[in-house]
Amino acid sequence: MKKLLGIVVLALFWCSSANSIPSWIGKNPIKICKASQDIELTMNWYNDDGSLEEKPTPISIQKGEYVGYYPRVKGKAKHKKQRWWMTKSGEAFTAKNESWMKSIVDKKYKGVKINKVLKKCKNVSYLKYETNTPESFNEIFNKKYKTKSVKLEGQLYLPKKKGKFPVLYIQHGTGHQKNYVNAFHKLIDEMHKENIAVFIGDSYTGRGINKSFWKLGLSARVLDGLSVLNVLSEHKNIDKDKIGITGYSYGGMVAFFTAYPKLLDLVSKGNHFAAYMPVYPGCDVVFKEARIVNKPMLILHGEFDDYAPTIDCINYVKQLKENGNSVELKIYKGAHHGFIKVQERKFYEFVGNMKNCKTGYIDEDGYWFYNNKSWKNMTELETVNAAFKECGGEGVTVWGTKEQQKQAILDTVNFFKAHLN
């Protein structure tokens, strides 16, 4: 097997492809619905004579699973009125049967209506934000971008009451946010109980990125995070003084890089996050000056994380505290990378890691100092490729249990309830 080079530091390469959506179905769901019970069905396509066109596609949905409700965007005008359900695994089935296509419930669920099972729903609002795609922090520091600006779009979930609300901004990691629908919507349900809105960022769709997500560098993701801060601060239903941020893996790095005063001064137009929660971030690349804004920060990490080594964050938090910063670190016993998502324990033998590299920082010019070497005038992707050849290794474990996910959601709710309300 070809060795995996070019692994972006702390980017989950194994999540590098989103669940594929048929090209004729829209990319954005109209609503997200929670299954009230287990159900099994098949998606069936028929010829004009009534015979099956192909083997039916079996689909299984578990109680508590979240399913998206999508529009059809291509085809004849009459077909664009169709609506489709999409599972977390990317399986699509029609919301309304017609002679040539039918969703058929398995016999053991006789009498159960699919639309009755999927009736506890949240409508999705979309919020656009403009950003750039820098290839290093040097571009942000100098406000000179090599590429044109891009317009991105994220999902905003407001509580059903009227008024202005605190909001929690969730930033995905390298894996596409569509791979985390269940985890994110469990969190949304709990945040809504506290009358806190939730915004889910999307750094990929607006850029036309549908594979090799790891190639989008740290500086671009961080700039996205600050751009989200600005647009949320202007929203009529958001309390601009009560915006929190959390993120996972690469998104966790966004959640602490957006706490650096220098970046906030350059990009945020005077806005700021009220609280920060990075979850299993990489702490091997930080800002040279260990100083963040005077806002509460809680980092969640896994004891046995062999992808974003926990020891790097232990050492960094110690340094931040010595400099008077308000930051805490909670380590989940027995946990590995990716614990926000319930998944079987798996070791990826050929996925790259940087755990043998010497930790570093972003220097005053916006370039990396990493593995005891300065990487001046290089893009982040060039830097990571070169550093990987020097000190990179292979082998990464991911695992997430129901108990770990439940605890992570509880910790998230309690932290932001305390600091946003």
Helices and strands as residue ranges (DSSP letters): G 13-15, E 31-34, E 39-45, E 57-61, E 66-71, G 79-81, E 83-86, E 92-94, E 101-105, G 107-109, H 114-117, E 120-123, E 125-131, H 137-142, E 150-157, E 165-171, G 177-180, H 181-193, E 197-200, G 205-207, G 213-215, H 218-233, E 238-248, H 250-257, H 261-267, E 275-279, E 285-287, E 297-302, H 310-322, E 327-332, E 343-353, E 360-362, E 368-370, E 373-375, H 380-391, E 393-400, H 402-420
